[in-house]
Amino acid sequence: MTERSELTSTVLAGVDGSPQSAAAAHWAAEEAVRRGGTLRLVHAWPWLTDGVSTFAEPDDLPDAVQRTLAEASEDIRGRHPELDVRTDAVLDAPVDGLVAAAADAGLLVLGSRGRGGFTGLLLGSVSRSVAGRSAVPVVVVRDTGESAPGTAEVVVGVDAHDPEEEVLDFAFHEAVLRGARLRAVHGWELPPLFGYAGGAVPAGEIGQLEALETKLLSLALAGPREQYPGVDVVEEVRLGEARALVEASAGASLVVIGRRRRPIDVGPRLGRVAHAVLHHAEAPVAVVPHG
């Protein structure tokens, strides 16, 4: 049986030959190097399935699939010769196949769009669906999503009223791996009663509410700060939940957000904030399941 430590150090990247998947594979390779783990490059190929097998033998794959996997692995090995790189073709539809394959990994990395996407869209349906269903954290990378030179900051969205341990632990751990500062952003909204009242909200009342939100954020971070004493943490409270994270993403190396696990697999799987951040953040976005 595979040891849990090996599972969590394995990084899986979905590849389909698109520029976005190439960017995702390189991002995943760097992450695997940081974790001291293995990189698995996976291509979903549903047309060979017999309803029983899970992975295809290399000789059974069409030339185009073999070439896609070979070119991706050669490119990665050229930049990271020390990295253990493995390739697989999953015999399933892209969403189901990637979700299933990721069960034995610690992280799944995808491009924002694949070959089947419309060029005007920032986030493809496969990436969105996998991020909403995966049991492990999913990072969505755009081909222009590399951080600016000299930046070393991880941004994490924190619900100060209901902080999630899994999300915070992932973000702090990523900050440690990168030697990065962690910016903990709590976006908040005015209570509904202010909207009903009409007119401008007195500045003094906004200040009082913001002071309370700031105190709640500090309390939410007290435990992780103690667990990761070496991480430099910046606490930030802003009006506007999704907007706060999108604005904070400029120049960051990674944005971390949470997604609540759903007991029933129906309906939308990504919340409003997660959906907005995935579409508009300027950095790669990690979606961490919790609850």
C-alpha positions in Angstrom: 0.0 0.0 0.0 1.3 3.5 -0.9 2.4 5.6 2.0 0.5 8.8 2.7 3.7 10.9 2.5 4.3 9.6 -1.0 0.8 10.4 -2.1 0.9 14.0 -0.8 4.2 14.7 -2.5 2.9 13.5 -5.9 1.8 16.4 -8.1 -0.5 15.5 -11.1 -0.9 17.8 -14.1 -3.5 17.4 -16.9 -2.0 17.8 -20.4 -3.7 18.0 -23.7 -1.2 19.8 -25.9 -2.6 23.3 -25.4 -0.4 26.3 -24.3 -2.4 26.5 -21.1 -1.7 22.8 -20.2 2.0 23.3 -21.0 2.0 26.2 -18.5 0.2 24.1 -16.0 2.7 21.2 -16.4 5.7 23.5 -15.8 4.0 25.1 -12.8 3.4 21.5 -11.5 7.0 20.5 -12.1 8.3 23.4 -10.0 5.8 22.5 -7.3 6.9 18.8 -7.4 10.5 19.9 -7.1 9.6 22.1 -4.0 7.8 19.1 -2.5 10.6 16.7 -3.3 8.0 14.5 -5.0 7.0 13.0 -8.3 5.2 14.6 -11.3 2.5 12.7 -13.1 1.4 14.0 -16.5 -2.0 12.7 -17.4 -4.1 12.8 -20.5 -7.7 11.8 -20.5 -8.7 9.6 -23.5 -12.2 8.3 -23.2 -12.5 6.6 -26.6 -10.4 3.5 -25.7 -12.2 2.5 -22.6 -13.6 -1.0 -22.3 -15.5 -0.1 -19.1 -13.0 -2.1 -17.0 -9.5 -0.7 -17.5 -8.4 2.5 -15.9 -5.1 3.3 -17.6 -4.0 2.5 -21.1 -0.9 0.7 -22.2 1.4 3.0 -24.2 1.3 0.9 -27.3 -2.5 1.1 -27.4 -2.6 4.8 -27.6 -3.1 6.8 -30.8 0.0 8.5 -32.1 -1.3 11.9 -31.2 -1.8 11.0 -27.6 1.6 9.3 -27.3 3.2 12.4 -28.9 1.4 14.8 -26.5 2.6 12.9 -23.5 6.1 12.4 -24.8 6.6 16.0 -25.8 5.3 17.3 -22.4 7.5 14.9 -20.4 10.6 15.7 -22.6 10.1 19.4 -22.1 9.8 19.0 -18.3 12.8 16.7 -18.1 14.8 19.2 -20.1 14.2 21.9 -17.4 14.2 19.6 -14.4 16.5 16.6 -15.1 16.4 15.6 -11.5 12.6 15.3 -11.3 10.8 11.9 -11.5 8.3 12.4 -14.3 5.7 9.8 -15.2 3.0 9.7 -17.9 -0.4 8.1 -18.0 -3.5 8.1 -20.2 -6.7 7.8 -18.3 -9.5 6.0 -20.1 -12.3 8.3 -19.1 -13.9 11.6 -20.0 -11.7 14.5 -18.9 -13.5 15.6 -15.8 -14.2 12.1 -14.4 -10.8 10.9 -15.4 -8.8 13.7 -13.8 -10.9 13.7 -10.6 -10.3 9.9 -10.3 -6.6 10.1 -11.1 -6.0 12.8 -8.6 -7.3 10.6 -5.7 -3.7 9.2 -5.4 -2.0 12.6 -5.6 -1.5 15.5 -3.2 -2.3 18.2 -5.8 -3.8 18.5 -9.2 -2.7 21.2 -11.6 -4.7 22.3 -14.7 -4.5 24.9 -17.4 -7.3 27.5 -17.4 -8.6 26.3 -20.7 -7.9 23.3 -22.9 -8.0 22.8 -26.7 -11.7 22.6 -26.7 -12.3 25.9 -25.1 -13.5 29.2 -26.7 -10.5 31.6 -26.9 -12.4 34.4 -25.3 -13.0 32.5 -22.0 -10.6 32.8 -19.1 -11.8 29.6 -17.5 -12.8 26.4 -19.3 -15.5 24.0 -18.3 -13.2 21.1 -17.5 -11.0 23.2 -15.1 -14.1 24.6 -13.5 -15.8 21.2 -13.1 -12.7 19.5 -11.8 -12.0 22.3 -9.3 -15.5 21.9 -8.0 -15.3 18.1 -7.6 -11.8 17.1 -6.8 -11.1 15.6 -3.4 -7.6 17.1 -3.4 -6.6 20.8 -3.9 -6.6 21.9 -7.5 -4.5 24.7 -8.9 -5.6 26.5 -12.1 -2.9 28.1 -14.1 -3.1 30.5 -17.1 -0.3 30.6 -19.7 0.3 34.2 -18.6 -0.1 33.4 -14.9 3.6 33.5 -13.8 4.3 35.8 -10.9 6.2 39.0 -11.6 10.0 39.0 -11.0 11.0 39.4 -7.4 7.6 38.6 -5.9 7.3 36.0 -3.1 3.8 36.2 -1.7 1.0 33.7 -1.3 -2.5 35.2 -0.9 -5.1 33.3 1.0 -8.8 34.2 1.3 -9.9 33.9 4.9 -13.5 33.8 6.2 -12.8 35.3 9.6 -16.3 34.3 10.8 -15.8 30.6 9.9 -12.1 30.0 9.2 -11.2 26.6 7.6 -8.2 24.8 8.9 -7.6 22.9 5.7 -7.4 26.1 3.6 -5.2 27.9 6.1 -2.9 24.9 6.5 -2.4 24.6 2.7 -1.7 28.3 2.4 0.8 28.4 5.2 2.5 25.2 3.9 2.8 26.8 0.4 4.4 29.9 2.0 6.9 27.7 3.7 7.8 25.8 0.5 8.4 29.1 -1.3 10.0 31.0 1.5 7.2 33.5 0.8 5.2 36.0 2.8 1.6 35.1 3.4 -1.1 37.8 2.8 -4.2 36.7 4.6 -7.2 38.6 3.1 -10.6 38.8 4.7 -13.1 40.4 2.4 -16.3 41.4 4.1 -19.6 43.0 3.2 -21.8 45.6 5.0 -24.7 44.0 6.8 -28.0 44.0 4.8 -29.6 46.6 7.1 -27.3 49.3 5.7 -28.6 48.5 2.2 -32.2 48.8 3.4 -31.5 52.2 5.1 -30.5 54.0 1.9 -28.0 56.8 1.7 -24.4 56.9 2.7 -23.2 54.8 5.6 -21.6 57.0 8.3 -17.8 56.6 8.2 -17.7 56.0 12.0 -20.0 53.0 11.7 -17.9 51.5 8.9 -14.8 52.0 11.0 -16.4 50.2 14.0 -17.4 47.3 11.8 -14.0 47.1 10.1 -12.3 47.0 13.5 -14.4 44.1 14.5 -13.6 42.2 11.3 -9.9 42.9 11.8 -10.1 41.4 15.3 -11.8 38.3 14.0 -9.2 37.9 11.3 -6.4 38.0 13.9 -8.2 35.4 16.0 -8.7 33.2 13.0 -4.9 33.3 12.3 -3.7 32.8 15.8 -3.5 29.0 15.6 -1.8 28.8 12.2 0.7 31.5 13.2 1.7 29.4 16.2 2.0 26.3 14.1 4.1 28.1 11.4 6.1 30.7 13.4 8.6 31.3 10.6 6.0 32.6 8.1 5.8 36.4 7.7 2.0 37.1 7.7 0.3 40.3 6.6 -3.3 40.6 7.7 -5.6 42.5 5.4 -9.3 43.4 5.8 -11.2 44.9 2.8 -14.7 45.6 1.8 -15.8 43.2 -1.0 -15.1 39.5 -0.8 -14.2 38.5 -4.4 -12.9 41.9 -5.3 -10.5 41.9 -2.3 -8.8 38.7 -3.5 -8.7 39.6 -7.1 -7.0 42.9 -6.3 -4.6 41.2 -3.9 -3.7 38.6 -6.6 -1.7 41.2 -8.7 2.0 40.1 -8.4 1.3 37.1 -6.1 2.8 33.7 -6.8 -0.4 31.9 -5.7 -3.9 32.7 -4.5 -5.5 30.1 -2.2 -9.3 29.9 -1.7 -11.6 27.3 -0.2 -14.4 25.2 -1.5 -16.9 23.5 0.7 -17.4 19.8 0.1 -20.9 18.9 -0.9 -22.6 15.8 0.6 -24.9 15.6 -2.5 -23.3 15.8 -6.0 -25.9 18.1 -7.6 -26.1 21.8 -8.4 -23.2 24.3 -8.6 -20.0 23.1 -6.9 -18.1 26.4 -6.7 -19.4 29.3 -4.6 -19.7 32.9 -5.9 -16.4 34.0 -4.6 -14.4 31.0 -5.8 -16.0 31.4 -9.2 -15.1 35.1 -9.5 -11.6 34.6 -8.3 -10.9 31.7 -10.7 -12.1 33.9 -13.6 -10.3 37.2 -12.7 -7.3 36.5 -10.5 -3.9 37.4 -12.1 -2.0 34.6 -10.4 -2.5 30.8 -10.3 -5.4 29.9 -8.0 -5.5 26.9 -5.6 -9.0 25.6 -4.7 -8.8 23.7 -1.5 -11.8 21.5 -0.5 -12.9 21.7 3.1 -15.7 20.8 5.5 
